[in-house]
C-alpha cells in the first residue's frame, strides 16, 4: 500500500490484469493457435519440447516460458501479417471479456478514474483492445526489425515484480485518491501490493464497491 498524500484527490487509479482476470482464459497461447498453422506450431514446438514439458510439470516458470515460446513461434514472421491477425483476434477477445470485471472497469471510467491494463501478454493484440476500451496499457512489448518480428521482446516480460516496477515508473501513486488492483495469480501479487483495494479472483466474493460521488459519464465504445 502506498503512502497517502495530504491533499485529497477524487480520481482513483485502477489496475487490471488481463489473462485470467479481465479475460477468463490464456490469451497468449490462444494467439499462437489463432495466428499460426498447426503444422508450424508442431514443427517449431518440437524444438522446445523439454521446456514445454517442464512448464506443464510446473518445473519451468511462466515468465521464462513466454519469451522462449514467443521467439520459437514468431521469429522472422512478417509484422504486417501478424498485425492483421492481431486485429481479428482483438475482436474475438473483446466479445469474451468477463462481464463482471468489464462492468467494474466501466464503473471506474464513469467515475473518471484512470484505468490501466497491466499484463504479461504482448502488445500486438493488447494495444488494439486498449484503444477500443479507451484505457492505458502496460504490457510486454515485442521487437521488430526490417518488417519482421525478431522473436525478442523489447521490454522485460511484464509479470511479477516487473508489473510493480513499470507501474511505479509511469504513475505517481500519491496523485490518486486510492489505488484499485485486480488480478488472479501469483504473478499479480506485486501489483496488488500497491493497492488500497486489491482484488484477487477466486479468493474474494465480491468486487470492491466504488464511490459514485464523483462519477461522470464517458463515451465507452462497446465491443461489436
Secondary structure, DSSP 8 states (H G I E B T S, - for coil): -----SS-----EEEE-TBTTTBSS-HHHHHHHHHS-HHHHHHHHGGGHHHHHHHHTTSS-HHHHHHHHHHHHHTT-BHHHHHHHHHHHHHHHHTTB-HHHHHHHHHHHHHT-EEEEEEEEEHHHHHHHHHHHT-EEEEE-EEEETTEEEEEESS---STHHHHHHHHHH--GGGSS-EEEEE-SGGGHHHHTT-SEEEETTT-SS------TT----------
